[in-house]
Amino acid sequence: MIIYFSCKCLYNIILYGIAQYSIAIIHKPSPMRDSTPYRAIADQNRRKILDLLLAEGPLLAGDIVAQLPTISQPAVSKHLRILRETGLVRAVPEGRERAYHLNPEALRQVAEWLQHYEALWDDRLATLKSLAEEAERAKGEKP
């Protein structure tokens, strides 16, 4: 009887351990989930917060919520946490609250990556300009 109880207890402990391990593997947050500036700026609401900090300068979380009425307070808090974790904003304690400051250095990685595509944009804009100029000349030549 004691051996049966011990085996059953050991069996349950092993099953519990396997279940906990499986849950940990399945629900393990991906390191790429929101940890890069690319993923952080992919969200429209986070871009709104970044634009607001650029235009207004450092703001308290409550001020950000007040200026973005379409985003709930819990959502703003979540977005600010992600922006903090990616280094796009810095939180500076001011009494009981935090002032959020834009950290443009964190966007350098994105800016450097975008420079590879700048030539492509320049070529297309030059083509568009020449087409517009040709259309304008053709319009002026018609009687």
Secondary structure, DSSP 8 states (H G I E B T S, - for coil): -HHHHHHHHHHHHHHHHHHHHHHHHHT---TTSS-SHHHHHHSHHHHHHHHHHHHH-SEEHHHHHHH-TTS-HHHHHHHHHHHHHTTSEEEEEETTEEEEEE-GGGGHHHHHHHHHHHHHHHHHHHHHHHHHHHHHHHHHH--
